[in-house]
Amino acid sequence: MSDEVQYEPVAEPAVEEPPSQARAFAKWLLETVLLVGAAFALAMLVRVSVAEAMWVPTPSMESTIMTNDRVFTEKVSYHFSDPEPGDVVVFDDPNGGEIPLVKRVIATAGQTVDILDEHMLIDGVELPEPYLNGVKTIKGTVDLPLTVPADEIWVMGDNRPNSFDSRFFGTVPVSAIQGRALAIYWPLDHIRSMSVE
């Protein structure tokens, strides 16, 4: 019997090889795509259900909102409360056009609208409209007086001679409202709130 000690061969510890440049790039690309996708999904969720920036391409709300102004709209408040007279709302075009319309709520359900001597009457009382800046209101093709049905609103542009509004297409369902205009944010020299002055 030999006194020689026999040793088991010991495996050398595995050395991790650095990932190849191709694998590192693929990992970075995947992470970037996932991050951009998540950001896009979040932006779409906000746009659909919380807030949206909108371009106003027509003069129907001048001089409150000028042609080509950008308006910030919120989409939450009407889930908890009804539109009120004076609110500036964004809603689906009743004629099926792709671009939503922006108008001011003049009357809500149960109120009777009429136009007399180029002035707006609500329930027989002349409506004070400081946002018109002296512009007169003429009748359209809708028969007046008219009582606004339940769950509908009567809307008009502030630029009455150049506004296609409820005088021509009638009342608008509250369900057609996309949001409430809060403020003009662009151009910078037009920045202001949409609250009635």
N, C-alpha and C positions, 0 to 999 in steps of 0.2 A: 504494500500500500504506500503510495507516494504521499509525502507531506506537502506537496505543491498545492497551493490554493488556486482553484479555478474561478475565474471571474466571468460572469455573464456579460456579453457585449451590451453596452448601453447605447440606446439609440440617441442620436444627437437631437436636441429640441428643434422642432419644426420652425423654420424662419418664415414669417408671413411675407409673401411677396407683395410689394406695393401694387395697387390696382393699375391696370394698364391705362393709358391715356384715353383709350376708346371707351373703357368701362366707366371711368370717371366722368367723361363728357356725357355719356348716356344717362348716368345718374343725375347730373346737373340738369340736363335737358328735361328729364321726367319731372324733377322737382319744380322746375320753372313752369312747365306746362300745367301741372296741378295747381300751382299758386295762381297763375293767370286765370285758369278756369274757375277757381274758387272766387277770385276777385270779380270776375265777370258775372258769375251767378249771383253774388251778393249785390252787385250794381243793378242787375235786372230785377231782383227782388225788391230793392229800394224803389226803383223806377216804377214798378207795377203797383206797389202797395203803399209807399210812403211819400215819395216826393219825385218831382220831375222838373227839368228845365224845359221851357217851351219857347219856340220862335213864333212871333206874331207877324204874319206876312201881309196883313191888310190894314187899311186906315180906319176900320169901323169903331175903334175905341179911342181914337185921337180926340182931345189932346191928353187923355189919361195915359194911354199906351200908344206910343208912336209906331208907325210901320217899321218893321225889322227889329223892334226891341226884343230882348230876351227876358222872359218872365219866369220866376220861380213859383211853382205850384205845389201845394201839399194835398195829400190824398187821404188823410186820416180823420179829420174833424167831422166829415159828414157821415161817418160810421156811428157817431155818438150824438149828433145834433143835425137839425134840418138847415138848409140854406135860408138865409135871411135877406130881406131887401137891402140893397147896397153892396152885397157880396159880388165880387167879380169872379165868375166861374168859367171853367173850361169844360166843354161838353161835346158829345158826338154830334157831327153835322146831321141835322134831321133829313137832309137830302141824300145822305149816304156818302158824302165826300170823305176822302181819306184824312184831310186836315181838320182837326177839331176846331171848334169856334170858341171865341172868348167874348163874353158879354156880361153885362151887369144884371143882377137879379132886381127886378122892379116890383114884382108882386109874387106872393106865394099862395098856396091852396086856400080857397075861400074868399080871397080878396077879389074885388071887381075892378077891372081896368077900363079906362076910357080916355079918349083924347078930345079935348075941347079947346078951341081957339089956340091951337098949337101948344097946349100944355097937357101934361100927363095928370090924370085924375085917378086916385086910388080910393075906392069906396066913396066917391063923390067929392073928395077933398084934393085940392091941387098938391102934387108932390113937390117938395123943395128939391131941386136938383142942381146944386152948386157946381158939380163936375161937368155940366153942359157948357159952361162959359157963354151963356146967352144964345146957344143954338136952339132953334125951335123944333118941336116935335110934330111931324105930319102923320096923318093916318096912312095905313097900308092897305092890304087887301083882305085882312081878317075883319069880320064884322064885330063892331064894338057897340055898346059895352059888352064885356065878357067876364064871367066869373071863373077864376082859375080852378080847375078840377083838383081833387085830392091827389097828392103825390106828384104834383106838377108845379112848374114855375113859369112866370112870364119874364123874358129876358130882352134887353135892348142894348144896342151899342151906344156909347156916349157921343159918337159922331153921327147923329140921327139922320142927316141927309145921305150918308154913305154907309148905312148899316143894314144888312139883310138879317132881320131879327124876328121876334114873335109877331110883329105887325104883319109879317108876310107868311111865316110858317106856323104860327100859333104857339101854344104852350109846349114846354119841354118836360119830359118825365124826369123826375129827380134821379132815377136810375141811370140816365144818360150822362150824368155829371161825372167827369173824370177827376176833378179836383178844384180847389179854390186858389186863385192867384193871390200870392202874398206880397210880392215885391218885384219891381224891375231890377235886374242885376247887371244889365248891359244894354247900351254903352254906359260907361262910367258916369258921364254927365247926366244920365237919365235915372240913376239909382234913386228909388223911393218906394215907400210902402203903398199898398193898394187900399188902405183904409179910407173911408169916406171923410172928406174934409168938411 
